[in-house]
Amino acid sequence: MLHFESMKDASEVFKALGAPMRLKIMEILYEDGDKNLNDLATMLNLTNSAISLHIKKLEEVGLIEIHTMSGKRGSMKICKPLHDMMVIDLLPKKLDIASYKDEIEVGCYSNCQITATCGISTKDHIIGEFDDPRYFLFPEHFQASVLWFTTGFIEYNLPNHLTAGQKLTELQLSFEISSESPGYNENYPSDIHFSINNIDLGYWVSPGDFGARRGRFTPNWWPEICNQYGRLKTLSINKDGTFIDGGYKISETTIDELSIDYTSTITFRFSVPKDTKNVGGFTLFGEGFGDYNQSIKMQTFYEIQKS
């Protein structure tokens, strides 16, 4: 899902889609599936240079990705849409909405138990060596901007700003994640599970471990054979259940079932159990990596209880 918090934030996408030909390109990609540039040019009666300019603009605003495949007459560029949904918050954020906002760095986890393949890296260098879980416990892990493992879990202590008289009504967590395979594999599903205070919240099936192109913010020194970016997902727990990206319910677990008040600790866990259906690993991207250049974003909504 592509999420913008205001129309201003989405302005570059509006500009990109302002050209009728680019709208047509997106319609073709969603209706007929991935297409190479030559096919698109033929279908739309455009020159190769013209289709390349349109594709470049759509790629710049994060609507599509391009990867290269071998063909009968050499290599060919394949266009693939990145998102199955775009959400724009049209209603301006009101000052009286009661909430707290936080960002938790990828490396600031409190506990982990993982298996290889695995690794951890700052924006500037890999911590230790690949496929050795010991390095997840090195003090330098607090500076990490990306991490990955095959099975196990990574756990974060989330800040709790609630005070006496404030009742938690919704918890939202936003993060960029993907599967984890040796090197990368675009078609490599993984069941990524979520829990808070050991209460299961459900799971999301990541379609793959993406590396056919470099992430928009992935540093130039990062090896091309490694995964490059993920999917931006928003996990929401409210009175109606637990949802991914606002509309898809992944469990019946409600915010009240978490029993969080102003005295509570909040422990959030990503995991890939060994006995899940799709054991495809887990990658978490933070600032300086991936397509979204963000840490784990958290928003805590509350209401004032009447005495």
N, C-alpha and C positions, 0 to 999 in steps of 0.2 A: 504494500500500500504506500502511496505517496501522499504525505500529509502536510498541509500548510496551515499555519495558525492564523493567517490573514490573507486577504486578497492581494495585499502588497507583496507578501512573501511569494505568492504564486505568479507575480507579474511576468517573469521571464518565460514561464510555461505558456501563459496567455499569448505572449508575443510570438512564441514558436508555433503555436497552433492557430495564429491569426491568418496564416496563409492557407487558403483552401486546399492547395496541393499537399501540404503536410498533414492536414486532417484526413485526406484521402489515403495517404500512406499509412497512417495509424489505423484507419478502418480496415485496410487490406491485411495488415499484420495481425490484427485481432480476429478477423473473420476467417482468413485463409491460412494463418500460421506463419512461421518464419519464412523470409524470402531473401534471395540474394539480390544484389544491386542491379544486375543485368535484367533479371525478371521484372523487378519493379519499374525499371526504365521502359521496358517493352510494354508492360501493362498500362502505363500512364503516358506513353508516347513522349518520353523525355530523353534528352541526351544523357550520356553517362556523367558529364560534368554537372548538369543541372540536378540530377538525382543525388549526386554526391553532396552538393551544397545543402539540399533539404535534409538529407540524412545527418550531416554534420551538426546542423542546428538542433535537431531532435535529440541527438546524442549529448550535446553540450548541456541541455537542460534536464538530462537524466530520464528521458522517456523511453529510450531504446538503448541497446548495446549492440556492438558489432564484433563478430568473431570470424576468424578466417578458417576455411575448410579447403581441403584438396578437391579439385574437380577434374573433369575429363581433359580440360585444357589449361591445367595449372590451378592456382589457388583462386578461391572466390570468397567474397565478403558476404556474410549472412547477417541480416537485420533481425533482431528479436526484441519484442516489447518487454519492458522491465517490470511493469506493475499491473495488477489485475483490478486496481481501484485507485481513484484519486479523491481525496477528501480535502475540502477547503472550508475553514471555519468562517462563515460569512458574518456571524454575529460578533461584534467586537467584544473583547474580554472586558467585563465590567469590574470595576475596582472593588465592588462589594462581594464578589465571589470569594468565599472563604476557602483558602487553600494555601498549602506550603509547597515550594518547589525546591528541589535539590538535584545535584548531579554527583554521581558516584563514579570515580575513575575505575576503569577496567581492572587495574592492578590492586585495588583496595579491597580484596576479598579477605574473609576472616578464616575460611576453612576450605579444604579441597581434598579430594581423593580421586585420582585419575589413573588412566592407563594410556600407554602409547598406541598409535602415534600421537605425539603431543609436542607442545612447544610454547614459548612465551617470549615476547619481544617488546622493547621500548620503541619509541619513534626512531631511534638512532642505531640500535644494534640488538641482536638476538641475545637473550640472557642464557648463558651457558651453552648447551648444545641441544639439537633436536632430539626428541624421543627419549628424554630422561626426566621423569617426574620430579626428581630431587630439586630441580631448579625452580619449581613453583614455590618452594619454601625459602628461597634465598631472599634476603632483605630487599634486594633490588626489584622484587616483584611489584612493589608499590608504585613504581614508575612505568609499569607495563601498559601498552596501548593495544595489544592484541594477544590472544591466547587461544589454544585449541587442544582438544583431547578426543580420544575415541569413546571410552566409557567412563562413568563415574560422575562426580559432581563438583561444582564450584559454588561457594556460598558467600553471601554478603550480609553484613549487619546494616540495615537501612536506618536512617535517622528518623526519630519519632518526635515531632515538635508539638504534639497535642498537649494541651494543658487541662487542668481540672475544669469540667463543664463543657468540653468540646467532644463531640461524638463523630467518629470516623464514618463517612458516608460512601467514599469511593477512593480506591488506590489505583493509580496509573503508572506503569513502567514502560519506558520506550528504550529500545536497544537494537543494534544491528548484529544479526546472527546468521549462521549458515551451518551446513554439515561439515564434516572433516574426513577427508580421505587422504591417502598418501599422495603427495603432489596436489592435484586437484581433479575433480570429476564433476562435470556439470549435471550429470544425472546420477545422483547418489543420495537417495532419501534418508532422512534421519528423524526419529521421534525425539524432539527436544521437550523435556518435561519441566514444569514449573511448580514450585511449592513455596508456601510461607509458613514459618513456624511448624514445619513438618506436616502441614495440611496440603494435600494434593490439589492443584489448581487445573490439572489437565495438561495437554501437550499440543505442540504445533509440529507438523511434518515439514521439515525443510526439504525442498526439492533437490538440492545439490550443494556442492562445494565449488564455488565459482572462481574461475581463474583464467578464462579464455581471453580476458582483457584486464588491464591494470585498473585497480580501483581509482576513483576520482581523486582520493586523498592519500592513497598508498604511496609511501616514499619511493623514490627512484632506485634506491639501493636494494629494495626488497626483491628476493629472487623471483624470476618469472615463473618458475615451476611450482611456486606455492600459491595457496588461495589468496585472492585479491580483494574480495568484497562480499557483503552479505545482503540480506533483506532487512529493511527497517520494519520492526513489528512493535505494536503497542498492546500491552497486556492490561486489561481493565477488570477490576473486581468491584462490583457494586451490589445493590440490594437484589438484583435480578440474576446474578450468577457471575461467571468469569468469561471474558470475551477476548478475542484477538482482533485487533483493528476495528473495534467498535461494534461490529455486526455479527461476527461468527462466534457462537457460544462454544467453548471447549469444555466446560463443566458446569454443574449446578452449584458449585461452592460460592456462597455469597459473602459479602463483607462482614455481616454479623457473625457468621460461623468462624471467622478468624479471631473474634473476641479480643480485638486490639483496643486498648484505652490508653490514657496518658502515662500509665505505669509500665506499659508493655515494651519488650524488645521486639524488633521485627527482623526476622532472619529469612532472607530470600535465596532460593536455590535454583540453579540451572542443573539439569542432570540428563544423562543418557544411560538408562539402566541396561544391564547386560541381557535382561529377559524381555525387552521391548521388541515390537515387531520389526522396526527398521533401526538397526544398530549402525547408524551412519555417522556418529561422532558429533562434535560441537565446536564451533568457532565463534568467538565474541570479539567484535571490532570496536575500538575506542577512538579517541581523538588522534588525528594524524594517520588513520588507516581507513580503508573501505570507501564507501560512497557517500557517507553522511557526516563524517568528522564530528562525532558526538560520543560522549560517555553514556553511562546508563542514566537516563533522565527519569526523575520521580516526581509525581504530583500527588499530594495528599489533600483530599477534599473533606471538609467537616462542617458540622452545624453546631450552633450553640444550644445546649440543652436547657430547657426552661425548668426553673426550680419550683 
